[in-house]
Amino acid sequence: MPPPTASAPPAPVVSQAKPPSLPVPTPPGPAVVAPAIPPASPPPEVVQETPPVPSHVDKDAALRKWVDQQNRIYRVAAPLLINNTELCPRHVKPILGFTAKNKYSFSREFIDAAQSSLGLGEELRVMNVLPASGAAQAGLREGDVLVAVEIEPAPQGPDAEHVAAALIGEEMQGRDSLHLTVMRDGERMALDVPLTPACAMALDLGNTDDARSFSDGRRVMVTRGMLDFAQSDDELAYALAREIARNEVMPEARPAMAELIDHLHTIDARTASGDAPAAAQGSYSVSDDSADKLAIYLLARAGYDLDGFQSFWERLESAGQRGIRPATTVASAHMPTVDQTIREIKTKKEDGLPLLP
């Protein structure tokens, strides 16, 4: 996931008069769910060469905003990932439920800002704790500095995030909890963090003002524009749930979507979203009914309000007609499925039946 950098995920369809938001590369791979999933591919260069950030850009403010947006995604996604293991059997894995970064987690242009505005240095510092996760239950807090994983010292310096993800993934094998040593307010603390079964999908923030969402079989991305468009956490949950459901009903790799997510995740804020891979510009036409139905069940089990689901996608579609590039919407042909599924869930709740499709 990248934060704003004049060279991070491609800037959305930014107008000429408006400076692009800059993204900053985030942890390679696992994200909130990552500690349980070792990176699948070699890490990219930690310190990335990027075009200079325009002098008028407030890097500290841009970076803080990017981190806040990422944290909102994690918070809203938490109940969708943790409360729905019965509905995502293809993706269930144990997670710890936190993210940690150091100053090298961001592009070269933002290393100083990460140090000055976020207080990051060589050590990995906890940036987010997923609500209801094992990390939250164990008392891990934002700001804790990772000292050791079991008996292994926590990595520091460039590439620490990727190395830590691999270390944690290895240490988790055969365990139901993980012993972490952290430094908090100058004191060492030992925490036993239980592993939490979850729909283990990496969560990404896309650097574009287009209100869109994507999934590639293992990752979910919502754009900066989608966060701005969603008027509530329920509406953001609608977009997240739909992509989580797509990954479950269509688990096969989707190269075009993977390329697009990589494109929006990289640090090139000067790249307009319209330049994204052409194959990924259209909408999904396969399994939309089954994905929408599963998404509504995911939302219900996570405690989100279902009544605004249909109107949200209609409003997003309408915004597209007014010239704003929207995310893939729930086509009118699928609305009967949406209505029927919501009625079905309400009936099951009234009858005290399990919320299973």
Secondary structure, 3 states (H helix, E strand, C coil): CCCCCCCCCCCCCCCCCCCCCCCCCCCCCCHHHHHHCCCCCCCCCCCCCCCCCCCCCCHHHHHHHHHHHHHHHHHHHHHHHHCCHHHCCCCEEEECCEEEECHHHCCHHHHHHHHHHHCCCCCCEEEEECCCCHHHHHCCCCCCEEEEECCEECCCCCCHHHHHHHHHHHHCCCCCEEEEEEEECCEEEEEEEECEEEECCEEEEECCCCCCEEECCCEEEEEHHHHHHCCCHHHHHHHHHHHHHHHHHCCCCCHHHHHHHHHHHCCCCCCCHHHCCHHHCCCCCCCHHHHHHHHHHHHHHHCCCCCCHHHHHHHHHHHHHCCCCCCCCCCHHHHHHHHHHHHHHHHHHHHCCCCCC
